[in-house]
Amino acid sequence: MHPVRRGRRRGQWLSATGGRLAAMVETSARLLRLLSLLQAHREWSGADLADRLGVTPRTVRRDVDRLRELGYPVNASPGTGGGYQLGAGAELPPLLLDDDEAVAVAVGLRTAAGQGIDGIGETSVRALAKLEQVLPHRLRRRVGALNDFTVPMLRGPVPSPVDPAVLTELAAACRDSERLRFEYRDHEGATSRRTVEPHRLVCTERRWYLVGWDVDRDDWRTFRADRVSPRPPHGPRFPPRRPPADDLAAYVSKGVSVRAYATQAVVRLLVPLEEAARRVSPSAGTLEADGPASCVLRTGAANLDVMVIHVMLMGIEFEVLEPVALLDAIRAGRDRLTAALDRSGAAAPPAARTGPAAR
């Protein structure tokens, strides 16, 4: 064959091959973008997806078919109000995360231990190892720096961590507005059968709580999730009720720190609200502003003597607002402490100090 013709045909073949490769790369990139959109949003219309991807609705349909061939369960609902939704599959498909999302997931897994869920620490470590294995180098360095130079300040193990299977079952019932049946163990160990319309889960540093409408008691109740033992089958579905408060975190905080105790008190803390919030746990009481330099604490305890210790251990100057009986308990405690100091020779000079601090 003539060298010129051979060269021309070779150029045509390379051009065609390059065009096909470019088209394949473009299609693959578009499929990844489509998958990312489906993972980021609950449901998309075909027109919205076509607009986001810069293609026709027909191309969107073809790309959806390709994702299904790859094992992704993409559900489609017909009609003008229909759309596409990524369904649950038999296997967990790969997730597409941008840089910030990947770092957030890695940090979340790293700090998941100590959140009151049984076994979550070990599971988080395994998941983090898998994630770090596929992270690009630039992200692995960011996550590694956070892991290597962060020291968690935990308050020890949670006394009664909640089973993650129970937690997900409660969350699913809240999501689906489905009645829950369970056995509940109170703080004294007594159990009772409950039928509840679950509303929300509320978590603190060490505890998870379920807020729901107790059908038998005809009122809102707060349940510690680690004391719940589900007893399926659940159902039927119910129309959601108006919650007992707009701020459910404050509602639960008041319930577990004030209403749950026989003795309740209101004291004025002589520090700004922001400082008190840093020093008083939500499980120790509820706070509200009282001017720029003070705030009001509502709290509870088993009895007045425990209340005195509870308030004193906060290490904050305070003023008792109610009950008056708390003042008598403080005076009695003061007298006992004074007598103890007198018997121990409080007037004697302190023992000589030793060590570096004495120099």
ROMI-886660 format. One line per field, with one value per residue (C-alpha): residue number from 1; z, y, x. Coordinates in nm, 2 decimals. Example, Ala and Ser with C-alpha at 12.3 -4.5 7.8 and 13.67 -1.06 7.14 Angstrom:
BEGIN
seq c(1 / 2)
w c(0.78 / 0.71)
v c(-0.45 / -0.11)
u c(1.23 / 1.37)
//
This chain:
BEGIN
seq c(1 / 2 / 3 / 4 / 5 / 6 / 7 / 8 / 9 / 10 / 11 / 12 / 13 / 14 / 15 / 16 / 17 / 18 / 19 / 20 / 21 / 22 / 23 / 24 / 25 / 26 / 27 / 28 / 29 / 30 / 31 / 32 / 33 / 34 / 35 / 36 / 37 / 38 / 39 / 40 / 41 / 42 / 43 / 44 / 45 / 46 / 47 / 48 / 49 / 50 / 51 / 52 / 53 / 54 / 55 / 56 / 57 / 58 / 59 / 60 / 61 / 62 / 63 / 64 / 65 / 66 / 67 / 68 / 69 / 70 / 71 / 72 / 73 / 74 / 75 / 76 / 77 / 78 / 79 / 80 / 81 / 82 / 83 / 84 / 85 / 86 / 87 / 88 / 89 / 90 / 91 / 92 / 93 / 94 / 95 / 96 / 97 / 98 / 99 / 100 / 101 / 102 / 103 / 104 / 105 / 106 / 107 / 108 / 109 / 110 / 111 / 112 / 113 / 114 / 115 / 116 / 117 / 118 / 119 / 120 / 121 / 122 / 123 / 124 / 125 / 126 / 127 / 128 / 129 / 130 / 131 / 132 / 133 / 134 / 135 / 136 / 137 / 138 / 139 / 140 / 141 / 142 / 143 / 144 / 145 / 146 / 147 / 148 / 149 / 150 / 151 / 152 / 153 / 154 / 155 / 156 / 157 / 158 / 159 / 160 / 161 / 162 / 163 / 164 / 165 / 166 / 167 / 168 / 169 / 170 / 171 / 172 / 173 / 174 / 175 / 176 / 177 / 178 / 179 / 180 / 181 / 182 / 183 / 184 / 185 / 186 / 187 / 188 / 189 / 190 / 191 / 192 / 193 / 194 / 195 / 196 / 197 / 198 / 199 / 200 / 201 / 202 / 203 / 204 / 205 / 206 / 207 / 208 / 209 / 210 / 211 / 212 / 213 / 214 / 215 / 216 / 217 / 218 / 219 / 220 / 221 / 222 / 223 / 224 / 225 / 226 / 227 / 228 / 229 / 230 / 231 / 232 / 233 / 234 / 235 / 236 / 237 / 238 / 239 / 240 / 241 / 242 / 243 / 244 / 245 / 246 / 247 / 248 / 249 / 250 / 251 / 252 / 253 / 254 / 255 / 256 / 257 / 258 / 259 / 260 / 261 / 262 / 263 / 264 / 265 / 266 / 267 / 268 / 269 / 270 / 271 / 272 / 273 / 274 / 275 / 276 / 277 / 278 / 279 / 280 / 281 / 282 / 283 / 284 / 285 / 286 / 287 / 288 / 289 / 290 / 291 / 292 / 293 / 294 / 295 / 296 / 297 / 298 / 299 / 300 / 301 / 302 / 303 / 304 / 305 / 306 / 307 / 308 / 309 / 310 / 311 / 312 / 313 / 314 / 315 / 316 / 317 / 318 / 319 / 320 / 321 / 322 / 323 / 324 / 325 / 326 / 327 / 328 / 329 / 330 / 331 / 332 / 333 / 334 / 335 / 336 / 337 / 338 / 339 / 340 / 341 / 342 / 343 / 344 / 345 / 346 / 347 / 348 / 349 / 350 / 351 / 352 / 353 / 354 / 355 / 356 / 357 / 358 / 359)
w c(0.00 / -0.08 / 0.23 / 0.20 / 0.20 / 0.49 / 0.69 / 0.61 / 0.72 / 1.03 / 1.12 / 1.06 / 1.28 / 1.56 / 1.53 / 1.55 / 1.84 / 2.03 / 1.97 / 2.11 / 2.42 / 2.48 / 2.45 / 2.69 / 2.94 / 2.91 / 2.96 / 3.27 / 3.42 / 3.36 / 3.52 / 3.83 / 3.84 / 3.80 / 4.08 / 4.30 / 4.24 / 4.32 / 4.65 / 4.75 / 4.70 / 4.79 / 4.45 / 4.12 / 3.82 / 3.48 / 3.37 / 3.68 / 3.62 / 3.25 / 3.34 / 3.60 / 3.36 / 3.05 / 2.85 / 2.72 / 2.93 / 2.69 / 2.77 / 3.14 / 3.09 / 2.91 / 3.19 / 3.45 / 3.27 / 3.27 / 3.65 / 3.69 / 3.48 / 3.72 / 4.02 / 4.14 / 4.23 / 4.07 / 4.12 / 3.87 / 3.92 / 3.61 / 3.54 / 3.56 / 3.93 / 3.90 / 3.92 / 4.00 / 4.34 / 4.45 / 4.64 / 4.89 / 4.72 / 4.82 / 4.85 / 4.96 / 4.65 / 4.65 / 4.78 / 4.60 / 4.85 / 4.78 / 4.97 / 5.26 / 5.29 / 5.30 / 5.57 / 5.77 / 5.76 / 5.86 / 6.15 / 6.26 / 6.26 / 6.46 / 6.73 / 6.74 / 7.04 / 7.37 / 7.22 / 7.42 / 7.15 / 7.23 / 7.01 / 6.80 / 6.88 / 6.72 / 6.42 / 6.36 / 6.35 / 6.09 / 5.88 / 5.91 / 5.80 / 5.48 / 5.41 / 5.47 / 5.23 / 4.93 / 5.03 / 4.80 / 4.94 / 5.00 / 5.20 / 5.39 / 5.51 / 5.64 / 5.82 / 5.95 / 6.10 / 6.27 / 6.41 / 6.52 / 6.69 / 6.85 / 7.20 / 7.29 / 7.64 / 7.74 / 8.09 / 8.10 / 7.96 / 7.94 / 8.22 / 8.00 / 7.62 / 7.39 / 7.13 / 6.78 / 6.65 / 6.90 / 6.81 / 6.43 / 6.50 / 6.71 / 6.44 / 6.17 / 6.36 / 6.41 / 6.04 / 5.93 / 6.20 / 6.31 / 6.66 / 6.88 / 7.13 / 7.38 / 7.74 / 7.94 / 8.25 / 8.49 / 8.72 / 8.99 / 8.75 / 8.72 / 8.37 / 8.20 / 7.85 / 7.65 / 7.32 / 7.20 / 6.89 / 6.85 / 6.75 / 6.78 / 6.92 / 7.13 / 7.22 / 7.47 / 7.52 / 7.71 / 7.66 / 7.39 / 7.46 / 7.28 / 7.29 / 7.21 / 7.28 / 7.53 / 7.41 / 7.74 / 7.95 / 7.70 / 7.74 / 7.61 / 7.77 / 7.75 / 7.75 / 7.79 / 7.48 / 7.67 / 7.88 / 7.58 / 7.46 / 7.13 / 7.11 / 6.74 / 6.54 / 6.54 / 6.38 / 6.26 / 6.12 / 6.28 / 6.19 / 6.36 / 6.66 / 6.74 / 6.95 / 7.32 / 7.26 / 6.97 / 7.13 / 7.20 / 7.34 / 7.61 / 7.67 / 7.73 / 7.94 / 8.17 / 8.19 / 8.29 / 8.51 / 8.68 / 8.64 / 8.70 / 9.06 / 9.37 / 9.49 / 9.25 / 9.29 / 9.11 / 9.17 / 9.02 / 8.90 / 8.92 / 8.59 / 8.23 / 8.05 / 7.81 / 8.09 / 8.29 / 7.97 / 7.95 / 8.30 / 8.36 / 8.16 / 8.00 / 8.21 / 8.53 / 8.47 / 8.23 / 8.20 / 8.09 / 8.07 / 8.36 / 8.24 / 8.11 / 8.43 / 8.56 / 8.46 / 8.62 / 8.67 / 8.72 / 8.85 / 9.05 / 9.30 / 9.51 / 9.83 / 9.97 / 10.11 / 9.76 / 9.61 / 9.83 / 9.71 / 9.35 / 9.34 / 9.54 / 9.31 / 9.01 / 9.15 / 9.07 / 9.31 / 9.34 / 9.50 / 9.60 / 9.45 / 9.55 / 9.76 / 10.09 / 10.25 / 10.04 / 10.24 / 10.56 / 10.41 / 10.32 / 10.67 / 10.82 / 10.58 / 10.68 / 11.05 / 11.00 / 10.79 / 11.05 / 11.33 / 11.13 / 11.08 / 11.45 / 11.55 / 11.30 / 11.43 / 11.14 / 11.32 / 11.31 / 11.04 / 10.73 / 10.69 / 10.53 / 10.16 / 9.97 / 9.60 / 9.33 / 9.41 / 9.75 / 9.61)
v c(0.00 / 0.35 / 0.51 / 0.82 / 0.61 / 0.39 / 0.70 / 0.85 / 0.53 / 0.50 / 0.86 / 0.79 / 0.48 / 0.67 / 0.95 / 0.72 / 0.52 / 0.84 / 0.96 / 0.64 / 0.66 / 1.02 / 0.92 / 0.63 / 0.86 / 1.12 / 0.85 / 0.71 / 1.05 / 1.13 / 0.80 / 0.88 / 1.23 / 1.07 / 0.83 / 1.11 / 1.31 / 1.01 / 0.95 / 1.31 / 1.36 / 1.15 / 1.18 / 1.35 / 1.42 / 1.32 / 1.68 / 1.80 / 1.53 / 1.61 / 1.98 / 1.90 / 1.67 / 1.88 / 1.60 / 1.50 / 1.31 / 1.01 / 1.00 / 1.01 / 0.70 / 0.52 / 0.61 / 0.49 / 0.15 / 0.13 / 0.19 / -0.09 / -0.32 / -0.24 / -0.35 / -0.01 / -0.04 / 0.28 / 0.30 / 0.50 / 0.62 / 0.70 / 1.01 / 1.39 / 1.37 / 1.07 / 1.06 / 0.85 / 0.73 / 0.52 / 0.22 / -0.02 / -0.31 / -0.66 / -0.53 / -0.20 / 0.00 / 0.22 / 0.57 / 0.88 / 1.15 / 1.48 / 1.59 / 1.76 / 1.47 / 1.21 / 1.40 / 1.45 / 1.08 / 0.98 / 1.22 / 1.11 / 0.75 / 0.84 / 1.01 / 0.77 / 0.58 / 0.68 / 0.79 / 0.54 / 0.27 / -0.08 / -0.20 / 0.11 / 0.18 / -0.15 / -0.12 / 0.24 / 0.14 / -0.13 / 0.12 / 0.38 / 0.14 / 0.06 / 0.43 / 0.54 / 0.26 / 0.43 / 0.79 / 1.00 / 1.09 / 1.46 / 1.36 / 1.08 / 1.34 / 1.57 / 1.28 / 1.15 / 1.49 / 1.51 / 1.16 / 1.19 / 1.52 / 1.49 / 1.34 / 1.25 / 1.37 / 1.10 / 1.05 / 0.68 / 0.40 / 0.44 / 0.24 / 0.09 / 0.14 / 0.09 / -0.19 / -0.04 / -0.28 / -0.14 / 0.22 / 0.16 / -0.01 / 0.29 / 0.53 / 0.34 / 0.35 / 0.72 / 0.76 / 0.54 / 0.68 / 0.32 / 0.23 / 0.06 / -0.22 / -0.28 / -0.38 / -0.09 / -0.13 / 0.16 / 0.28 / 0.03 / -0.26 / -0.31 / -0.38 / -0.28 / -0.33 / -0.01 / 0.09 / 0.41 / 0.64 / 0.73 / 1.08 / 1.15 / 1.02 / 1.26 / 1.19 / 1.34 / 1.26 / 0.94 / 0.86 / 0.81 / 0.89 / 0.81 / 1.08 / 0.94 / 0.94 / 0.67 / 0.53 / 0.37 / 0.67 / 0.92 / 1.15 / 1.22 / 1.02 / 1.00 / 0.66 / 0.57 / 0.37 / 0.13 / 0.02 / -0.05 / -0.41 / -0.41 / -0.66 / -0.68 / -0.69 / -0.31 / -0.11 / 0.02 / 0.35 / 0.67 / 1.03 / 1.23 / 1.44 / 1.79 / 1.74 / 1.83 / 2.12 / 2.29 / 2.23 / 1.86 / 1.87 / 2.12 / 1.91 / 1.59 / 1.78 / 1.91 / 1.57 / 1.38 / 1.65 / 1.80 / 1.62 / 1.28 / 1.37 / 1.41 / 1.72 / 2.02 / 2.35 / 2.68 / 2.87 / 3.18 / 3.12 / 3.43 / 3.38 / 3.45 / 3.19 / 3.10 / 3.02 / 2.82 / 2.62 / 2.52 / 2.39 / 2.25 / 1.94 / 1.92 / 1.62 / 1.82 / 2.08 / 2.34 / 2.70 / 3.02 / 3.37 / 3.62 / 3.93 / 3.97 / 3.84 / 3.56 / 3.28 / 3.06 / 2.68 / 2.44 / 2.11 / 1.80 / 1.56 / 1.26 / 1.48 / 1.82 / 1.70 / 1.56 / 1.88 / 2.08 / 1.87 / 1.88 / 2.26 / 2.30 / 2.07 / 2.30 / 2.54 / 2.85 / 3.12 / 3.09 / 3.23 / 3.00 / 3.11 / 2.80 / 2.60 / 2.78 / 2.44 / 2.42 / 2.72 / 2.52 / 2.22 / 2.45 / 2.60 / 2.25 / 2.14 / 2.46 / 2.38 / 2.02 / 2.14 / 2.40 / 2.15 / 1.91 / 2.18 / 2.27 / 1.90 / 1.86 / 2.16 / 2.40 / 2.68 / 2.49 / 2.59 / 2.36 / 2.08 / 2.18 / 2.16 / 1.94 / 1.90 / 2.15 / 2.35 / 2.44 / 2.60)
u c(0.00 / 0.12 / 0.28 / 0.06 / -0.26 / -0.13 / -0.06 / -0.40 / -0.58 / -0.37 / -0.46 / -0.83 / -0.82 / -0.64 / -0.89 / -1.18 / -1.03 / -0.95 / -1.31 / -1.45 / -1.22 / -1.32 / -1.69 / -1.64 / -1.46 / -1.74 / -2.00 / -1.82 / -1.78 / -2.15 / -2.25 / -2.05 / -2.20 / -2.55 / -2.48 / -2.35 / -2.67 / -2.89 / -2.70 / -2.73 / -3.10 / -3.40 / -3.57 / -3.50 / -3.73 / -3.59 / -3.60 / -3.39 / -3.13 / -3.11 / -3.06 / -2.79 / -2.60 / -2.65 / -2.80 / -3.15 / -3.40 / -3.35 / -2.98 / -3.08 / -3.30 / -3.01 / -2.77 / -3.01 / -3.04 / -2.65 / -2.65 / -2.90 / -2.69 / -2.40 / -2.61 / -2.74 / -3.12 / -3.25 / -3.63 / -3.84 / -4.20 / -4.40 / -4.62 / -4.56 / -4.50 / -4.26 / -3.89 / -3.58 / -3.47 / -3.18 / -3.33 / -3.18 / -3.00 / -2.88 / -2.53 / -2.38 / -2.28 / -1.97 / -2.04 / -1.92 / -1.79 / -1.64 / -1.33 / -1.50 / -1.76 / -1.48 / -1.29 / -1.61 / -1.69 / -1.34 / -1.33 / -1.68 / -1.57 / -1.26 / -1.46 / -1.75 / -1.62 / -1.77 / -2.11 / -2.31 / -2.35 / -2.24 / -1.95 / -1.94 / -1.58 / -1.45 / -1.69 / -1.58 / -1.21 / -1.28 / -1.48 / -1.22 / -0.95 / -1.15 / -1.21 / -0.85 / -0.73 / -0.91 / -0.86 / -0.64 / -0.30 / -0.40 / -0.70 / -0.52 / -0.27 / -0.55 / -0.73 / -0.40 / -0.31 / -0.65 / -0.61 / -0.25 / -0.28 / -0.62 / -0.67 / -1.03 / -1.14 / -1.38 / -1.54 / -1.49 / -1.70 / -2.08 / -2.24 / -2.51 / -2.44 / -2.73 / -2.74 / -2.69 / -2.96 / -3.21 / -3.11 / -3.17 / -3.50 / -3.62 / -3.50 / -3.68 / -4.00 / -3.97 / -3.90 / -4.20 / -4.44 / -4.50 / -4.62 / -4.35 / -4.41 / -4.14 / -4.05 / -3.91 / -3.69 / -3.70 / -3.42 / -3.52 / -3.52 / -3.90 / -4.02 / -4.34 / -4.49 / -4.53 / -4.70 / -4.56 / -4.59 / -4.22 / -4.13 / -3.75 / -3.43 / -3.23 / -2.86 / -2.62 / -2.26 / -2.34 / -2.71 / -2.97 / -3.34 / -3.66 / -3.93 / -4.28 / -4.65 / -4.73 / -5.06 / -5.17 / -5.08 / -5.21 / -4.91 / -4.56 / -4.28 / -3.90 / -3.74 / -3.37 / -3.28 / -3.05 / -3.35 / -3.58 / -3.63 / -3.84 / -4.11 / -4.22 / -4.43 / -4.47 / -4.75 / -4.99 / -4.88 / -5.01 / -5.04 / -4.76 / -4.86 / -4.74 / -4.42 / -4.43 / -4.18 / -4.01 / -3.67 / -3.67 / -3.31 / -3.42 / -3.73 / -3.54 / -3.27 / -3.54 / -3.70 / -3.39 / -3.24 / -3.54 / -3.88 / -3.73 / -3.63 / -3.85 / -3.66 / -3.63 / -3.47 / -3.41 / -3.09 / -2.93 / -2.57 / -2.36 / -2.18 / -2.30 / -2.50 / -2.22 / -1.98 / -2.24 / -2.32 / -1.95 / -1.95 / -2.30 / -2.39 / -2.74 / -2.81 / -2.74 / -3.01 / -3.15 / -3.02 / -3.18 / -3.03 / -3.09 / -2.91 / -2.56 / -2.38 / -2.60 / -2.84 / -3.10 / -3.05 / -3.34 / -3.22 / -3.33 / -3.18 / -3.29 / -3.32 / -3.21 / -2.88 / -2.78 / -2.90 / -2.66 / -2.37 / -2.49 / -2.49 / -2.17 / -1.97 / -2.05 / -1.79 / -2.00 / -2.12 / -2.50 / -2.81 / -3.11 / -3.44 / -3.65 / -3.73 / -3.68 / -3.60 / -3.28 / -3.15 / -3.20 / -3.02 / -2.73 / -2.71 / -2.71 / -2.43 / -2.24 / -2.27 / -2.15 / -1.85 / -1.76 / -1.78 / -1.56 / -1.30 / -1.30 / -1.26 / -0.97 / -0.78 / -0.85 / -0.67 / -0.34 / -0.09 / -0.10 / 0.16 / 0.48 / 0.47 / 0.72 / 0.81 / 0.86 / 0.55 / 0.70 / 1.01)
//
